[in-house]
Amino acid sequence: MRIVSTEKIISPAKFAHVVLRTRKLDEAVAWYAEVLGTRTVFQNEFVAFLTYDEEHHRIALIATAQAEGSPAQAAGLDHFAYGFDDFGDLMSSYKRLRDAGIKPVWTINHGPTTSIYYEDPDGTRLEFQVDNFATEAELKGWMDGPGFAANPIGIEFDAEKLLARYEAGDPLKELMAQGSA
């Protein structure tokens, strides 16, 4: 006999995938391949399943006949975020995408993260981020301080200046601080 308890909230073990509607299926498939390194597992005229790892799909794209996008500030998905292991990986991805003609739509140091946002062909935003604090205690200390209370969104930065400072060998601690570029 098995007993199913409802006393404890059980969080999911992993995030499996996201499904997005697109007006530009082929263009979106190519964009995600360039930006995330996805490979197409299956595609027909109305759906594509993409992955970049061992999961059967991480992104599904469903073609829609909707002619217009949602109005700005409409309820729904704002963005989804991908974290990088280190600052160098974030800078390398920025430079590779820049050289491929894919420019960020927003670059901001949120405090907890240094983040670069991109928009897919339908305007869905992806955030590429790297954590700015090595430990949870450092992060919590910063978030409990006056800087976060005064500005919980962050400070925008110039990605080209940040890349130049990174390539010049400036200390990572300085580069990950708000206002560094």
C-alpha positions in Angstrom: 0.0 0.0 0.0 1.2 3.5 -0.8 0.3 6.6 1.2 0.2 9.9 -0.7 0.9 12.9 1.6 -0.4 16.4 0.9 1.4 18.0 3.9 4.5 19.1 2.0 4.8 21.1 -1.2 7.0 19.1 -3.5 8.8 21.3 -6.0 9.5 19.9 -9.5 12.8 18.2 -10.0 13.6 20.2 -13.1 12.3 22.7 -15.7 11.5 20.6 -18.7 10.6 22.9 -21.6 8.8 26.0 -22.8 6.2 26.2 -25.6 6.1 29.4 -27.7 3.7 30.5 -30.4 5.4 32.0 -33.4 4.3 33.8 -36.6 7.6 33.0 -38.2 8.3 29.3 -37.6 11.3 28.8 -39.9 12.9 32.0 -38.9 12.4 31.2 -35.2 13.9 27.7 -35.6 17.0 29.3 -37.3 17.2 32.0 -34.6 17.2 29.6 -31.7 19.8 27.4 -33.4 22.1 30.4 -33.7 21.4 31.8 -30.2 21.1 28.7 -28.1 22.8 26.1 -30.3 19.5 24.1 -30.6 19.0 21.2 -33.0 15.7 20.4 -34.4 14.3 17.1 -33.2 11.1 17.3 -35.3 9.5 19.9 -37.5 6.6 20.1 -39.8 4.5 23.1 -41.1 3.0 23.9 -37.7 5.3 22.8 -35.0 9.0 22.4 -34.2 10.7 20.7 -31.2 14.2 22.0 -30.4 16.8 20.8 -27.8 20.3 21.7 -26.9 21.0 18.8 -24.5 19.8 15.3 -23.6 16.1 16.4 -23.1 13.8 15.4 -25.9 12.9 19.1 -26.3 13.6 22.3 -24.4 11.6 24.6 -26.7 8.5 23.8 -28.8 7.5 26.4 -31.4 3.9 26.3 -32.6 3.0 28.2 -35.7 0.1 30.6 -35.3 -2.0 32.5 -37.8 -2.2 35.5 -35.5 -1.1 38.4 -37.6 -0.2 40.8 -34.8 1.9 40.5 -31.7 0.5 41.1 -28.2 0.3 44.7 -27.1 3.2 46.0 -25.1 2.8 45.3 -21.4 0.1 42.7 -22.0 -0.3 39.9 -19.5 1.8 36.8 -20.3 5.4 35.8 -20.6 7.9 38.6 -20.3 11.1 36.6 -20.8 12.9 33.4 -19.9 16.4 33.3 -18.6 19.5 31.1 -19.1 22.4 31.2 -16.7 26.0 30.8 -17.7 28.7 29.2 -15.5 31.0 32.2 -15.6 31.4 35.8 -16.8 33.7 34.7 -19.7 31.0 32.5 -21.1 28.5 35.4 -21.0 31.0 37.7 -22.8 31.9 35.0 -25.4 28.2 34.5 -26.2 27.6 38.2 -26.5 30.6 38.6 -28.9 29.6 35.6 -31.0 26.0 36.8 -31.3 27.1 40.4 -32.0 29.4 39.1 -34.8 26.4 37.1 -36.2 24.4 40.3 -36.3 22.2 39.5 -33.3 22.2 42.5 -31.0 20.9 42.7 -27.4 17.8 44.7 -26.7 18.7 45.4 -23.1 21.9 45.1 -21.1 21.6 45.5 -17.3 23.5 44.7 -14.1 20.6 43.7 -11.9 22.9 43.4 -8.9 22.5 39.7 -8.4 23.2 39.1 -12.1 24.8 40.7 -15.1 22.2 40.2 -17.8 22.0 40.6 -21.6 18.5 40.3 -23.2 17.7 39.3 -26.7 14.4 39.2 -28.7 13.5 36.3 -30.9 11.8 36.9 -34.3 8.4 37.3 -32.5 9.7 39.6 -29.8 9.9 37.0 -27.0 12.8 37.9 -24.8 15.6 35.7 -23.6 17.9 36.7 -20.8 21.5 35.5 -20.7 22.9 36.0 -17.2 25.7 35.2 -14.9 25.6 35.4 -11.1 27.5 38.3 -9.6 27.9 36.7 -6.1 29.9 33.6 -5.3 27.7 32.6 -2.3 24.1 32.8 -1.2 25.3 34.7 1.9 27.0 37.4 -0.2 23.9 37.7 -2.4 21.5 38.0 0.6 23.8 40.6 2.2 23.6 42.7 -0.9 19.9 42.3 -1.3 19.3 43.2 2.4 21.4 46.4 1.8 20.3 49.9 0.8 21.5 49.5 -2.8 18.9 46.9 -3.7 16.1 48.7 -1.8 16.9 51.9 -3.7 17.1 50.3 -7.1 15.7 46.7 -7.3 15.9 46.7 -11.2 19.6 47.5 -11.7 21.9 49.7 -13.8 22.2 49.5 -17.6 25.6 49.0 -19.1 27.3 49.3 -22.4 28.1 45.7 -23.6 31.0 46.8 -25.8 32.7 48.7 -23.0 32.2 45.7 -20.7 33.6 43.3 -23.3 36.6 45.6 -23.9 37.3 45.7 -20.1 37.0 41.9 -19.9 39.3 41.4 -22.8 41.8 43.9 -21.3 41.9 41.6 -18.2 40.2 43.9 -15.7 39.3 42.1 -12.4 36.1 40.1 -12.5 34.9 41.6 -9.2 35.1 45.0 -10.8 33.3 44.0 -14.0 30.5 42.3 -12.1 29.8 45.5 -10.0 27.0 47.8 -11.0 28.3 50.8 -12.9 31.3 49.1 -14.3 30.5 49.9 -18.0 
